[in-house]
């Protein structure tokens, strides 16, 4: 696991050309378990983000009785399709600095997809297409919101790192708390932007 962590750390400091020449680390059983666990945790965090969107929408509707756990679970297949088929490829693109801005604008375009799935009960593909249309004219506003929330999270973590050693358990707990807060903030932000988009007349 140490070897793969060092390899990932090296990748973060390299550009695209250097990454293409970097050999893969030796894959052991421990590495496979680590990668699988990291992948599962990432999926759970995104689902947690979507749940925050679902709760926000339930809190801001008159008929909030239909926003229950069963309703969320029924939408999980469509949400997982968005994660596996769209968000993971975008995340891969974002690893290259030259494509980072493009990746963020792609996320801005599909930003409303979870809310559309919850409210309009559409498929993952249809929700993405509708999101692209609904975000017309304010994709940059979404982009700036994402950037602002993420920057605040990074600044807070940086300030904490000045007071507590990053390798300490205390720092990990504080970082985990603020990362969870960041995830919830993005989830609620998706719901808020969906409400805004509904009030804007859509061109046909």
C-alpha positions as CSV (number, residue, x, y, z in Angstrom):
1,X,0.0,0.0,0.0
2,X,2.9,2.3,0.7
3,X,4.3,1.8,-2.8
4,X,1.0,2.7,-4.4
5,X,0.6,5.8,-2.2
6,X,4.0,7.0,-3.3
7,X,3.1,6.3,-6.9
8,X,-0.1,8.4,-6.6
9,X,1.9,11.2,-4.9
10,X,4.3,11.2,-7.8
11,X,1.5,11.3,-10.3
12,X,0.0,14.4,-8.7
13,X,3.3,16.3,-9.3
14,X,3.7,15.2,-12.9
15,X,2.4,16.6,-16.2
16,X,0.7,14.4,-18.9
17,X,4.0,13.6,-20.7
18,X,5.7,12.5,-17.5
19,X,2.7,10.4,-16.4
20,X,2.8,8.5,-19.8
21,X,6.4,7.5,-19.1
22,X,5.8,6.4,-15.5
23,X,5.7,2.7,-14.9
24,X,2.9,1.2,-12.9
25,X,3.5,0.1,-9.3
26,X,3.6,-3.6,-8.4
27,X,0.0,-4.6,-7.8
28,X,-0.3,-6.8,-4.7
29,X,-3.4,-8.0,-2.9
30,X,-3.0,-5.2,-0.4
31,X,-2.9,-2.7,-3.2
32,X,-6.1,-4.2,-4.8
33,X,-7.9,-4.0,-1.4
34,X,-6.8,-0.4,-0.9
35,X,-7.9,0.6,-4.4
36,X,-11.2,-1.2,-4.1
37,X,-11.8,0.4,-0.7
38,X,-10.9,3.9,-2.0
39,X,-13.3,3.4,-4.9
40,X,-16.1,2.3,-2.7
41,X,-15.6,5.2,-0.3
42,X,-15.6,7.7,-3.2
43,X,-18.9,6.3,-4.5
44,X,-20.4,6.5,-1.0
45,X,-19.3,10.2,-0.7
46,X,-20.9,11.0,-4.0
47,X,-24.1,9.2,-3.0
48,X,-24.0,11.1,0.3
49,X,-23.8,14.3,-1.8
50,X,-26.8,13.3,-3.8
51,X,-28.7,12.5,-0.6
52,X,-28.0,16.0,0.6
53,X,-29.6,17.2,-2.7
54,X,-32.6,14.9,-2.1
55,X,-33.1,16.2,1.5
56,X,-32.8,19.8,0.3
57,X,-35.5,19.3,-2.3
58,X,-37.7,17.6,0.2
59,X,-37.3,20.5,2.6
60,X,-38.3,23.0,0.0
61,X,-41.5,21.4,-1.4
62,X,-45.0,21.4,-0.1
63,X,-45.4,17.6,-0.7
64,X,-42.4,16.5,1.3
65,X,-44.0,13.2,2.4
66,X,-42.8,11.6,-0.9
67,X,-39.2,12.4,-0.1
68,X,-38.4,9.3,1.9
69,X,-35.7,6.7,2.0
70,X,-37.5,4.5,-0.4
71,X,-37.7,7.3,-3.0
72,X,-34.0,7.9,-2.8
73,X,-33.1,4.1,-3.0
74,X,-35.3,3.8,-6.2
75,X,-33.1,6.5,-7.9
76,X,-29.8,4.9,-6.9
77,X,-29.4,2.9,-10.2
78,X,-29.7,6.2,-12.3
79,X,-27.3,8.0,-9.9
80,X,-24.7,5.2,-10.1
81,X,-25.0,5.4,-13.9
82,X,-24.1,9.1,-13.8
83,X,-21.1,8.4,-11.5
84,X,-19.7,5.5,-13.4
85,X,-20.3,6.7,-17.0
86,X,-19.8,10.5,-16.6
87,X,-18.3,11.6,-13.3
88,X,-15.4,9.1,-13.3
89,X,-14.3,9.9,-16.9
90,X,-14.5,13.7,-16.1
91,X,-12.4,13.1,-13.0
92,X,-9.9,11.3,-15.1
93,X,-9.8,14.3,-17.5
94,X,-9.4,16.7,-14.6
95,X,-6.1,15.0,-13.6
96,X,-4.5,16.8,-16.6
97,X,-4.0,20.5,-15.7
98,X,-4.7,21.6,-19.3
99,X,-8.2,20.0,-19.2
100,X,-9.1,21.0,-15.6
101,X,-11.1,24.1,-16.5
102,X,-12.9,22.0,-19.2
103,X,-13.7,19.3,-16.7
104,X,-15.2,21.9,-14.3
105,X,-17.4,23.4,-17.0
106,X,-18.5,19.8,-17.9
107,X,-19.5,19.3,-14.3
108,X,-21.3,22.7,-14.4
109,X,-23.3,21.5,-17.4
110,X,-24.5,18.2,-15.8
111,X,-24.7,19.8,-12.3
112,X,-28.5,19.6,-12.1
113,X,-28.7,15.9,-13.2
114,X,-29.3,14.5,-9.6
115,X,-32.1,17.0,-8.9
116,X,-33.7,16.2,-12.3
117,X,-33.6,12.5,-11.5
118,X,-35.3,13.1,-8.1
119,X,-37.9,15.6,-9.3
120,X,-38.7,14.5,-12.8
121,X,-37.8,10.8,-12.4
122,X,-35.9,10.6,-15.6
123,X,-33.1,8.3,-16.8
124,X,-29.5,9.2,-16.2
125,X,-29.0,10.1,-19.9
126,X,-32.1,12.2,-20.1
127,X,-31.3,14.0,-16.9
128,X,-27.9,14.9,-18.3
129,X,-29.4,16.3,-21.5
130,X,-32.0,18.3,-19.5
131,X,-29.3,19.6,-17.2
132,X,-27.2,20.9,-20.1
133,X,-30.4,22.8,-21.3
134,X,-31.5,24.0,-17.9
135,X,-28.0,25.4,-17.0
136,X,-27.9,27.5,-20.2
137,X,-26.8,31.0,-19.4
138,X,-25.5,30.4,-15.9
139,X,-23.0,27.6,-16.2
140,X,-20.3,30.1,-15.2
141,X,-22.3,30.9,-12.0
142,X,-22.3,27.2,-11.1
143,X,-18.6,27.0,-11.8
144,X,-17.9,29.9,-9.5
145,X,-20.1,28.4,-6.8
146,X,-18.2,25.1,-6.9
147,X,-14.9,26.9,-6.9
148,X,-15.8,29.1,-4.0
149,X,-17.1,26.3,-1.8
150,X,-14.0,24.2,-2.6
151,X,-11.6,27.1,-2.0
152,X,-13.2,27.7,1.4
153,X,-12.7,24.1,2.3
154,X,-9.1,24.2,1.2
155,X,-8.4,27.4,3.1
156,X,-9.9,26.0,6.3
157,X,-7.9,22.8,6.1
158,X,-4.7,24.9,5.4
159,X,-5.4,27.0,8.5
160,X,-5.9,23.9,10.6
161,X,-2.7,22.4,9.2
162,X,-0.8,25.4,10.7
163,X,-2.0,24.4,14.1
164,X,-2.1,20.6,14.0
165,X,0.3,18.2,12.4
166,X,-1.2,16.7,9.2
167,X,-0.2,13.2,10.1
168,X,-2.1,13.4,13.5
169,X,-5.5,11.7,14.2
170,X,-6.9,15.1,15.2
171,X,-6.1,16.6,11.8
172,X,-7.7,13.7,10.0
173,X,-10.9,14.0,12.1
174,X,-11.1,17.8,11.5
175,X,-10.3,17.3,7.8
176,X,-13.0,14.6,7.5
177,X,-15.6,16.8,9.2
178,X,-15.0,19.8,6.9
179,X,-14.8,17.5,3.8
180,X,-18.3,16.1,4.8
181,X,-19.5,19.7,5.2
182,X,-18.1,20.5,1.8
183,X,-20.0,17.5,0.3
184,X,-23.2,18.5,2.0
185,X,-22.8,22.1,0.8
186,X,-22.4,21.0,-2.8
187,X,-25.4,18.7,-2.5
188,X,-27.6,21.5,-1.2
189,X,-26.2,23.9,-3.8
190,X,-27.4,21.5,-6.6
191,X,-30.9,21.6,-5.2
192,X,-30.8,25.4,-4.9
193,X,-29.6,25.9,-8.5
194,X,-32.4,23.5,-9.6
195,X,-34.9,25.7,-7.9
196,X,-33.4,28.7,-9.7
197,X,-33.4,27.0,-13.0
198,X,-37.1,26.2,-12.6
199,X,-37.9,29.9,-12.3
200,X,-36.1,30.8,-15.5
201,X,-38.2,30.4,-18.7
202,X,-36.6,27.8,-20.9
203,X,-36.3,28.5,-24.6
204,X,-37.7,25.9,-26.9
